[in-house]
Amino acid sequence: MNKNIQKLLLAALGSMLVLSGCDSSQGESSTADETSSSAAKWYDQMLSNSVREDLSVIMEDGITEAVKIENSVGNIEVSASPDDTLSVKASLQTSNNHRYKTMMEEIVKEAGISVRVEGDQMVVVAHPQGDPETDLWTWAERKFGDSKFGINYEVQLPAKVTHFDISTDVGEIGLSGLDGEYNVFNSVGVIRINEANLKGKSSVQSELGNLRIQLDGIESGSALKATTDVGTITAKLPPDASYSLRITTDLGRVSGASKGKSDVNGGGPLITLTSSVGSITVE
């Protein structure tokens, strides 16, 4: 069900982009803004009149340096924990009608949230109780013949965690106040990264959505590739840092920097910003 929603949404928004008929790079950038904004708002609009149930888990021991969160439909917000614990809050949401409200009541009775350690990585999973290997959507489809619900995650990570592997098919992703290596992906939705200290090789990618990246620091030897197929990129980079910048856009304006490669403060770690359709702004 969720893959079908994703395909339909991508097709609809893609058609919106094609039918808009832009005549200039400025028009293309404006269309990318509107299209990716529609994508970012889609999930919240779909569930604006929804029922919601919350699940949570706190992990104090066995915390590793890496975390992985995969979602199908729903937003993911990740921030720094005020202490040494890892906490996860998962909000299950579905349409507020009798059929789905009844289904949600049954799902919540049997749903669980776990943090599973696999090697050196912690994996956050929503699953039926007693079956942590099966994701909640697959289980619901089998049991109810339907899985039209989303999961919004709010996760707090201790400073020990420095590798972030975060993805959702449809939904926004936000990471704030985290130091380390980022591997972030969504198909549809905005990705926001704030107050980040970049350490290691990082990738931030959206197929249809805007990227908003604010870095407080860039460690020597690091690199960042930020890519969106349709959407804008806004990058706020530390003014005193030394780095190299590579900017590529097929259809879209560039402001605050030049297309191609340039060195800032003598050059250093490579920051690559790429948008096929959409503007790129460097601050």
Phi, psi and omega in degrees: 000313185293323176295324178294317176301315181300314182295317179296319180294315178299319180295316181295315181288328175296320177296321177303318181293315182294317184286347182290334173061059180286150182247359183207169177296327178295318177296320179297319180295318179297318179296320178299319177302311183294318183294312181291330176295319176299320179296318183294327183273347189302312185297315181295323179293320181299325184250021183297329174247081191231166169255148188222139174226139184250142172233154180209159176209145176237134180241125181249329183243157177075019181287130180256183184273352184232146177227145178229130176229118176244132181228155176262304180227119179142163181271154177230122176242124182235132181217174180283138178280146177285352181219201184265014180259157173253128180235142179230127171242126180241123179254115177272130182226145175209171182299144184272071169228169189301317184299308185283331176296318178295317179298318181296320178301321179288321180297314184297327178300329186245358184276153176216157174241130181228155169246107185260132179268121178238100184066239180259018184234137173265133182243121178271125184224141169257129190205164171289144181301136180085358180219069184292350180275347181254128179286159189294326180293316179299316179297315181296321178298318179292319187278319186251351184073017183200151178212042182275078174210163178237162177233121174260126181255138167237116187234135173244130185243138174288165184298338180298332183279120185230007176233122188237111179247100191233130179209148170213144179289308181231113180150163179277152175233131176228132176232134186220133172070031184246137178254127177151209186251129187250134168228097191235133182213141162215160177274317183222121176136160179286144170242125180240129175233119185235147174052047183261140168252113187279125178222113181100185183273119186238153179221132176231120188218135171227138175283322182216089182171157179279149175247130177233111189236127177233116182254133173270334181203153179227107183288145177303136181089357179276171174202152178222129171246116179245120189224135169223139178286311177229111182154167180263159175235127172240120182238119175256113188249149183297128187294332183266357183281152174257123181201165173251146186234129174236123184238130178222129171215134179281316180223100181163156179279155173237129178226148180086354179196179181249152172299157181086201184255139177214156178254138179245127181054041177094353178088167182167222180307141186272125173251116182250124180241120185225127173226127177289313177227107180149154182281159176232127180237130177246128181243000000 
